[in-house]
Amino acid sequence: MRVVYLHQYFLTPDMAGGTRSYEMARRLVRDGHEVHMVTTDREPAGNGPRWRETHEAGIHVHWARVPYRNDMGFLARMRAFLTFAFASIGRAAALRGDVILATSTPLTIAIPALVVSAWKRVPFVFEVRDMWPDVPIAIGALRNPLLVWLARRLELITYHRARRVIALAPGFKDDIVAKGIPAEKVSVISNGCDLELLATASGESAPRRDYPWLGHRKLVLFAGTVGQVNGVDYLVRLAARVRAIDPEIRFVVIGEGRDVPKVRQRAAEAGLLDTSFFLFDAMPKRQIVPWLHAANLFVSLFTGPRVLWKDTVQNKFFDALAAGKPIASNFDGWQARLAERVGIGLTLDPTDDEGTAHRLVAALQNDDWLAGVPVRAAALARGEFDREHLYQKLRVLLESVVSRAGSDIAMA
């Protein structure tokens, strides 16, 4: 197959962020398929051409100059979304793929998929990573009635015209089917664990050796976006209560986002900053690995309306799973319930800081529980969430779409 893969925020392991598209695409290349990734160059240098091209693990990547940062306001984000959506139409059309795979977010990635699919008579598959526009509407980022109507129309048109829809969680499938899409059209291919990268510790960096303030102390780690929906300032409150119980426990936050200054300020005001609470800039995935292996507990955080977190499939949740680490979540979503069910999770009550702090300390002091987590996490990571297994489901789905499209053309 010649696959045109549309992902506005494609990342490799040498960049900071999730690498699902990279892992899926490189495996398609490995199995003899040709993959063209159409994406954005979020931090372009100088005044170069509108597009540049590279090869990443055999993937032919087309980078459009569309600057983007996590701390951008709504209008700036929308401008970036639409700029890329319309810029990528010509590029995707010129690539003449056998199938188009468009992955959200944002929902505007559906625009080039719809246009090129109709223009070139190429089938497309749409992957849903977050329920847009439900999420931006719920948090108040999308309020204009006309824009809300247009977004909902785009969503439904995309679902109906896509040859197949991929949902990253069972709850996403339920929501899509509830919008009138046949259940047989929607496949669940969840996020997964990169066992090759994460199952063994890296020797490149050893946080416990490099940072005297850590040493052999217990480490609670958050690695991800420090934004509006994450509420990382909650971790500052929790760290303050934990210090009163066990001052030796260390908290580390690694990430970028618009709330970093607020988190830093609150940690400083609480007297925690650079004593028991430490902030680091976002790191490429390869550099996150040693921190995951050094951690005793990984924290997953969300705040806001239920639609944000009920079916969340955070990349770092699966990274922690692959590294064999327990996961504490401050929301009662799909991944939090899964972690608790298999004995590797802890649910934090965001309304009871004192009680939650005692539960957290008790978990970190429970050496028997901590020792059993890696075995239980490995069983899940190597079974249901093995990236290779999930990739095979995607490959079969794409091949069936291409095969059916060929049959349709032959019968026409």
Residue pairs with C-beta under 8 A, 6 or more apart in sequence:
1 28
1 33
1 34
1 97
1 98
1 99
1 398
1 399
1 402
2 33
2 34
2 36
2 95
2 96
2 97
2 98
2 99
3 25
3 28
3 33
3 34
3 35
3 36
3 97
3 98
3 99
3 100
3 101
3 398
4 36
4 38
4 92
4 95
4 97
4 99
4 100
4 101
4 116
4 122
5 21
5 25
5 35
5 36
5 37
5 38
5 59
5 100
5 101
5 103
6 38
6 39
6 88
6 92
6 100
6 101
6 102
6 103
6 109
6 112
6 113
7 21
7 37
7 38
7 39
7 102
7 103
7 109
8 39
8 40
8 66
8 81
8 84
8 105
8 106
8 108
8 109
9 17
9 39
9 40
9 42
9 68
10 21
10 22
10 37
10 39
10 40
10 61
11 17
11 18
11 19
11 21
11 22
11 285
12 19
12 22
12 56
12 57
13 19
13 22
13 197
13 284
13 285
13 286
14 284
14 285
14 286
15 284
15 285
16 256
16 282
16 283
16 284
16 285
17 282
17 285
17 315
18 191
18 315
19 194
19 285
19 315
20 103
20 191
20 192
20 315
21 37
21 103
22 56
22 57
22 59
23 192
23 194
23 387
23 391
24 391
24 394
25 35
25 37
25 57
25 59
26 56
26 57
26 58
26 59
27 388
27 391
27 395
28 35
28 391
28 395
28 398
29 35
29 57
29 58
29 59
30 58
31 395
34 60
35 58
35 59
35 60
36 59
36 60
36 61
36 62
36 95
36 97
37 56
37 59
37 60
37 61
37 62
38 62
38 64
38 88
38 91
38 92
38 95
38 112
39 61
39 62
39 63
39 64
40 63
40 64
40 65
40 66
40 68
40 80
40 84
41 52
41 63
41 64
41 65
41 66
42 66
42 67
42 68
42 69
43 67
44 63
44 65
44 67
48 65
49 65
50 64
50 65
50 87
51 62
51 63
51 64
51 65
51 91
52 62
52 63
52 65
53 60
53 61
53 62
53 63
54 61
54 63
55 61
62 91
62 95
64 84
64 87
64 88
64 91
66 80
66 83
66 84
66 87
67 80
68 77
68 80
70 225
70 227
70 256
70 257
70 258
71 256
71 257
71 258
72 80
74 141
74 142
77 106
81 106
81 108
82 108
84 108
85 108
85 109
85 111
85 112
86 111
86 112
88 112
89 111
89 112
89 115
89 116
92 100
92 112
92 113
92 116
93 115
93 116
93 119
93 120
96 120
97 122
98 122
98 402
98 405
99 122
99 123
99 124
99 125
99 398
99 401
99 402
99 405
100 113
100 116
100 117
100 122
100 123
100 124
100 125
101 124
101 125
101 127
101 398
102 109
102 110
102 112
102 113
102 124
102 125
102 126
102 127
103 109
103 126
103 127
103 129
104 110
104 126
104 127
104 128
104 129
104 130
104 132
105 129
105 130
105 132
106 132
107 132
107 133
107 151
107 154
107 155
107 158
108 154
110 126
110 154
110 155
110 157
110 158
111 154
113 124
113 126
113 158
113 162
114 124
114 157
114 158
114 161
116 122
116 124
117 123
117 124
117 161
118 161
121 409
122 405
123 163
123 401
123 402
123 404
123 405
124 161
124 162
124 163
125 162
125 163
125 164
125 165
125 166
125 397
125 398
125 401
126 158
126 159
126 162
126 164
126 165
126 166
127 165
127 166
127 168
127 189
128 165
128 166
128 167
128 168
128 172
128 176
129 168
129 313
131 172
131 175
131 307
131 311
132 151
132 155
133 142
133 148
133 151
133 152
133 155
134 175
134 307
135 307
135 308
136 142
136 151
137 143
137 148
137 151
138 304
138 305
138 307
138 308
139 228
139 229
139 304
139 305
139 308
142 148
142 151
155 179
156 179
156 180
159 165
159 176
159 179
159 181
160 181
162 185
163 401
163 404
163 405
164 185
164 186
164 187
164 397
164 401
165 176
165 181
165 185
165 186
165 187
166 186
166 187
166 188
166 189
166 394
166 397
167 173
167 176
167 186
167 187
167 188
167 189
168 188
168 189
168 190
168 191
168 313
169 188
169 190
169 311
169 312
169 313
169 334
170 188
170 311
170 334
171 310
171 311
171 334
172 188
172 311
173 183
173 186
173 187
173 188
175 311
176 186
177 183
177 186
187 393
187 397
189 390
189 393
189 394
189 397
190 313
190 384
190 385
190 390
191 313
191 314
191 315
191 317
191 318
191 385
192 318
192 385
192 386
192 387
192 389
192 390
192 391
193 318
193 319
193 321
193 322
193 381
193 382
193 385
193 386
193 387
194 318
194 319
194 322
194 387
195 322
195 381
195 382
195 386
195 387
197 285
197 286
197 289
197 322
198 289
198 292
198 319
198 322
198 323
199 322
199 323
199 324
199 378
199 381
201 289
201 290
201 293
202 286
202 289
202 290
202 293
204 286
204 287
204 290
205 287
205 290
206 290
206 294
207 214
207 219
207 290
207 291
207 294
208 214
208 215
208 216
208 294
213 250
213 274
213 275
213 278
214 250
214 294
217 248
217 249
217 250
218 246
218 248
218 249
218 250
218 296
218 297
218 364
219 249
219 250
219 251
219 252
219 294
219 295
219 296
219 297
220 235
220 239
220 242
220 249
220 250
220 251
220 252
220 295
220 296
220 297
220 298
220 299
220 328
220 360
220 364
221 251
221 252
221 254
221 291
221 292
221 294
221 295
221 297
221 298
221 299
222 232
222 235
222 251
222 252
222 253
222 254
222 255
222 298
222 299
222 300
222 301
223 253
223 254
223 255
223 283
223 288
223 291
223 292
223 298
223 316
223 319
224 230
224 254
224 255
224 300
224 301
224 314
224 315
224 316
225 255
225 256
225 257
226 232
226 253
226 255
226 256
226 257
226 258
226 259
226 260
226 263
227 257
227 258
227 259
228 258
228 259
228 304
229 302
229 303
229 304
229 308
230 257
230 259
230 301
230 302
230 303
231 301
231 302
231 303
231 304
231 330
231 350
232 253
232 255
232 259
232 263
232 301
233 259
233 262
233 263
233 266
234 301
234 303
234 330
234 350
235 251
235 253
235 263
235 277
235 299
235 301
236 263
236 266
236 267
236 270
236 272
236 277
237 353
238 348
238 353
238 356
238 357
238 360
239 251
239 267
239 270
239 272
239 276
239 277
240 270
240 272
241 353
241 354
241 356
241 357
242 249
242 251
242 276
242 357
242 360
242 361
243 249
243 272
243 276
244 357
245 357
245 358
245 361
246 361
246 364
246 365
247 276
249 276
249 361
249 364
250 276
250 277
250 278
251 272
251 276
251 277
251 278
252 277
252 278
252 279
252 280
252 291
252 295
253 263
253 277
253 278
253 279
253 280
254 280
254 281
254 282
254 283
254 288
254 291
255 281
255 282
256 281
256 282
260 279
263 279
264 273
264 279
267 273
267 277
267 279
270 277
273 279
283 291
285 319
288 319
289 323
292 298
292 319
292 320
292 323
292 325
293 323
295 320
295 323
295 325
296 325
296 326
296 364
296 370
297 325
297 326
297 327
297 328
297 346
297 360
297 363
297 364
298 316
298 317
298 320
298 325
298 326
298 327
298 328
299 327
299 328
299 329
299 330
299 348
300 314
300 316
300 317
300 327
300 328
300 329
300 330
300 331
300 335
300 336
301 329
301 330
301 331
302 308
302 309
302 312
302 329
302 330
302 331
302 333
303 330
303 331
303 350
309 331
309 333
310 333
310 334
311 333
311 334
312 331
312 333
312 334
312 335
313 334
313 335
314 335
317 327
317 335
317 339
318 381
318 385
320 326
320 327
320 377
321 327
321 344
321 377
321 380
321 381
321 385
322 377
322 381
323 377
324 373
324 374
324 375
324 377
324 378
324 381
325 344
325 373
325 374
325 377
326 339
326 344
326 345
326 346
326 363
326 369
326 370
326 373
326 377
327 335
327 336
327 339
327 344
327 345
327 346
328 345
328 346
328 347
328 348
328 360
328 363
329 335
329 336
329 339
329 345
329 346
329 347
329 348
330 347
330 348
330 349
330 350
331 350
332 347
336 345
336 347
337 345
338 345
338 380
339 345
339 346
340 346
340 347
342 376
342 377
342 379
342 380
343 369
343 372
343 373
343 376
344 373
344 376
344 377
344 380
346 359
346 360
346 363
348 356
348 359
348 360
349 355
349 356
350 356
363 369
363 370
364 370
383 389
